[in-house]
Amino acid sequence: MIIGGSASQNLTAKIAELLNDEVCPIEIKKFPDGEKYIRIKGKIEEEMILIQSTGYPQDENLMELLFLISNLKDLGAKKIKVVVPYFGYGRQEKRFKNGEAISAKIISNLIEIAGATEFFSLNLHEDSLKDFFSIPAHNLSAMPVITEHIKENTENPIIVSPDKGGLGFTTEIANILKCESTYLSKVRISPDKVETRIVNMINNKSKVDISLVEGKEVILVDDIISTGGTIVNATKIVKKHGAKSVDVYCVHPVLVNDAVLKIYGAGVRNIIGTDTLTSDVSHISVANIITNKILEKEN
């Protein structure tokens, strides 16, 4: 039996169909003072699958998730597989300054304390977040389905990360597509001037190569796009150096405020995200990835 929180209704329906399983009906409403009322109306089985992203509004979606987990446990569920496609508060996995709250650790602890017996997510900001759990925790990759979409919609791509931190994503995709990949690197020109440049990786060594994107369909890939500033900067650079077109792909389309407008305004042809979050650009589903992992664990 599968339960979908209010933040992941469409994805829940797709996974239920793939698993040939029922979706457990729930009632969720908000009181005038903002507090949430949650009631599970369906039959509670010994093993339940709960799907709920914790994107905006993070606090509401997180409380809903915790209420659902704890309620399932109280009502008799023995195994509660919790799928959090987008893990809100996951970008602070360590203390960068004295006194900071390690939000990713706190949220992980809350999910486990509530009663989760197994945890699944996609492209966590840091893979080390799994270590905050003492229950089995899985960090799945959406890159295979993103790669398939790129393959079907481009002919001569180069996969580009807007910074070195995303090089793993671009390399993974490029290896499957057998095409080039690269990243943008900040180079200090003088004590008060920093310039972002296109880098070419040759024999594990990097060098600046502004001609690398010339005439190519540039595919910018990132795990999370929030304000869009990094993508806008990267788009301007690759277009300046002759990119034929620019398409943007991301796993988690957070896209706050006017991010979509800014990105398209920079000259991007398409913005494509997955359905870990519900948005106007969530064109790729991760349902198969989640389903396959659940089935793998069951067999």
C-alpha positions in Angstrom: 0.0 0.0 0.0 1.3 3.4 -1.0 0.6 6.8 0.6 1.4 10.1 -1.2 1.7 13.3 0.7 0.3 16.5 -0.8 3.6 17.5 -2.3 4.0 14.3 -4.3 0.6 13.3 -5.5 1.4 12.8 -9.3 4.6 11.0 -8.6 2.8 8.7 -6.1 0.2 7.8 -8.7 2.9 6.9 -11.2 4.8 4.7 -8.8 1.6 3.0 -7.6 0.8 2.1 -11.2 4.2 0.7 -11.8 4.1 -1.4 -8.6 0.5 -2.4 -9.4 -0.4 -1.3 -5.9 -3.2 0.8 -4.4 -2.9 4.4 -3.2 -4.1 4.8 0.4 -6.6 7.6 0.6 -5.8 10.4 3.1 -7.5 13.6 4.2 -5.3 16.7 4.7 -6.7 20.1 5.6 -5.5 23.2 7.3 -7.1 24.9 10.3 -7.6 28.7 10.3 -4.5 29.1 12.5 -2.3 27.3 10.0 -2.0 23.9 11.8 -2.6 20.8 9.7 -5.1 18.0 10.1 -4.1 14.6 8.7 -6.2 11.5 8.6 -5.3 8.2 7.0 -8.6 6.8 5.6 -7.4 3.6 4.0 -6.4 0.2 5.3 -3.0 0.1 7.0 -0.9 -2.8 5.9 2.2 -4.2 7.6 4.4 -2.7 5.0 3.7 0.8 3.7 5.4 3.1 1.2 5.2 6.8 1.9 6.2 9.4 -0.7 6.5 13.1 0.1 9.0 15.7 -1.0 9.9 18.5 1.4 10.3 21.4 -0.9 8.5 24.8 -0.6 6.7 25.3 1.7 9.4 23.2 3.5 8.1 23.4 7.0 4.6 22.5 6.1 5.6 19.5 3.9 8.1 18.3 6.5 5.5 18.4 9.3 3.1 16.5 7.1 5.7 13.9 6.4 6.5 13.4 10.1 2.8 13.2 11.0 2.2 10.6 8.3 5.2 8.4 9.3 4.3 8.5 13.0 0.6 7.9 12.4 1.4 4.9 10.2 3.5 3.5 13.0 0.8 4.1 15.6 -1.8 2.4 13.4 0.2 -0.8 13.1 2.6 -0.5 10.1 5.8 -2.5 10.8 7.8 -1.4 7.8 7.6 2.1 6.6 9.6 2.9 3.5 9.9 6.6 3.2 10.6 8.2 -0.2 11.6 11.9 0.0 12.3 12.7 -3.7 13.6 16.2 -2.8 15.2 16.4 0.6 14.5 19.9 1.9 17.1 21.4 4.4 19.6 19.0 2.8 22.2 21.7 1.8 23.6 22.2 5.4 25.3 18.8 6.1 28.0 20.3 8.3 28.7 23.3 10.4 30.4 25.9 8.3 30.4 28.6 11.1 30.3 28.2 14.8 26.8 27.8 16.2 25.1 26.8 13.0 22.4 24.2 13.0 23.2 21.1 10.9 19.8 21.0 9.3 20.3 17.9 7.2 21.3 15.9 10.3 18.3 17.2 12.3 15.8 16.4 9.6 17.3 12.9 9.1 17.0 12.2 12.8 13.4 13.4 12.9 12.4 11.1 10.0 14.0 8.1 11.7 12.6 8.9 15.2 9.1 9.3 13.6 9.2 5.6 12.6 10.8 5.3 9.1 12.4 1.9 8.7 14.0 2.6 5.3 14.8 5.9 3.5 15.0 6.7 -0.2 15.9 10.0 -1.9 17.3 11.3 -5.2 20.5 13.2 -5.8 21.1 14.3 -2.3 23.2 17.5 -2.1 25.9 15.4 -0.5 26.0 11.6 -0.5 27.2 11.7 3.0 23.7 12.6 4.2 23.0 8.9 4.2 25.3 8.5 7.1 23.0 10.5 9.3 20.6 7.5 9.3 21.1 4.3 11.2 18.3 2.7 9.1 19.0 1.7 5.4 19.3 4.9 3.3 19.6 5.1 -0.4 20.7 8.0 -2.6 19.4 7.3 -6.1 20.5 9.1 -9.3 18.1 10.7 -11.8 20.9 11.1 -14.3 19.9 8.0 -16.4 16.4 9.3 -17.1 17.9 12.8 -17.8 20.4 11.2 -20.1 17.6 9.5 -22.0 15.8 12.7 -22.5 18.9 14.5 -23.8 19.6 11.6 -26.2 16.1 11.9 -27.7 16.2 15.6 -28.1 19.7 16.6 -29.2 22.1 15.6 -31.9 25.5 17.2 -31.2 25.6 17.9 -27.5 28.3 18.8 -25.0 27.4 18.3 -21.4 28.5 21.3 -19.2 28.4 21.8 -15.4 28.2 25.4 -14.3 30.9 24.6 -11.7 33.4 22.0 -10.8 31.2 20.5 -8.1 28.8 19.1 -10.8 31.5 17.5 -12.9 30.4 14.0 -11.7 27.0 14.5 -13.2 28.3 15.7 -16.5 30.8 12.9 -16.7 28.2 10.3 -15.9 25.9 11.6 -18.7 28.7 12.1 -21.3 30.0 8.6 -20.7 26.6 7.1 -21.6 26.0 9.4 -24.6 29.7 9.1 -25.7 30.0 12.9 -26.1 32.2 15.6 -24.6 31.7 17.1 -21.2 33.3 20.0 -19.3 32.7 22.5 -16.5 33.1 26.2 -15.9 35.8 27.3 -13.5 36.4 30.6 -11.7 39.8 31.9 -12.5 41.4 34.8 -10.6 42.8 37.3 -13.0 43.9 39.8 -10.5 43.5 40.5 -6.7 40.1 42.1 -7.4 38.9 40.4 -10.6 37.6 36.8 -11.0 36.5 35.5 -14.4 34.5 32.3 -15.2 36.0 30.3 -18.0 35.3 27.1 -20.0 37.6 24.3 -19.0 38.7 21.3 -21.0 39.6 18.1 -19.2 42.4 16.2 -21.0 44.1 13.2 -19.3 42.7 14.3 -16.0 44.3 17.7 -16.4 42.4 20.9 -17.0 43.1 23.8 -19.3 41.0 26.8 -20.5 39.5 26.1 -23.9 36.9 28.7 -24.9 36.4 27.0 -28.3 35.0 23.8 -26.7 31.3 24.8 -27.0 31.5 26.5 -30.4 28.7 25.3 -32.7 27.5 22.8 -30.1 24.2 22.2 -28.4 25.2 23.0 -24.9 23.4 21.0 -22.1 23.8 22.7 -18.7 23.2 20.2 -15.9 22.8 20.8 -12.2 21.3 18.9 -9.3 19.3 21.9 -7.9 18.3 25.1 -9.6 17.1 27.6 -7.0 17.4 31.3 -7.9 18.9 30.6 -11.4 21.8 32.9 -11.0 24.5 30.3 -11.6 22.7 29.0 -14.7 22.2 32.5 -16.1 25.9 33.2 -15.7 26.9 29.9 -17.3 24.5 30.5 -20.2 25.9 33.9 -21.0 29.5 32.5 -21.0 28.8 29.6 -23.4 26.7 31.7 -25.7 29.5 34.3 -25.8 31.8 31.6 -27.0 29.6 30.3 -29.8 27.2 27.8 -28.4 24.6 26.9 -31.0 21.9 26.5 -28.3 21.6 26.1 -24.6 19.2 23.6 -22.8 19.1 23.4 -19.0 18.5 20.2 -17.1 18.2 19.7 -13.4 17.0 17.0 -11.0 15.3 19.4 -8.5 13.5 22.4 -10.1 13.2 24.6 -6.9 13.1 27.7 -9.2 12.2 30.4 -6.6 10.8 33.8 -7.4 11.5 34.8 -11.1 14.2 32.1 -11.7 12.4 30.7 -14.8 12.1 34.2 -16.3 15.7 35.0 -15.7 16.9 31.8 -17.2 14.8 32.1 -20.4 15.8 35.8 -20.5 19.5 34.7 -20.7 18.7 32.9 -23.9 18.1 29.3 -22.8 16.0 27.3 -25.2 14.5 24.8 -22.7 14.4 24.2 -19.0 13.8 20.6 -18.1 13.5 19.2 -14.6 12.3 16.0 -13.0 9.2 15.4 -10.9 10.9 15.2 -7.6 9.2 18.6 -7.2 6.0 19.7 -8.9 6.7 22.6 -11.3 5.9 23.8 -14.8 9.2 22.3 -16.0 8.9 18.9 -14.4 8.9 17.0 -17.7 11.0 13.9 -16.7 9.6 11.3 -14.2 11.8 9.6 -11.6 9.0 7.0 -11.0 10.8 4.2 -12.7 14.0 4.8 -10.8 12.2 4.8 -7.4 10.1 1.7 -8.4 13.1 -0.3 -9.5 15.0 0.4 -6.3 12.0 -0.6 -4.2 11.5 -3.8 -6.2 15.2 -4.6 -5.9 15.1 -4.3 -2.2 12.1 -6.6 -2.0 13.6 -9.3 -4.1 
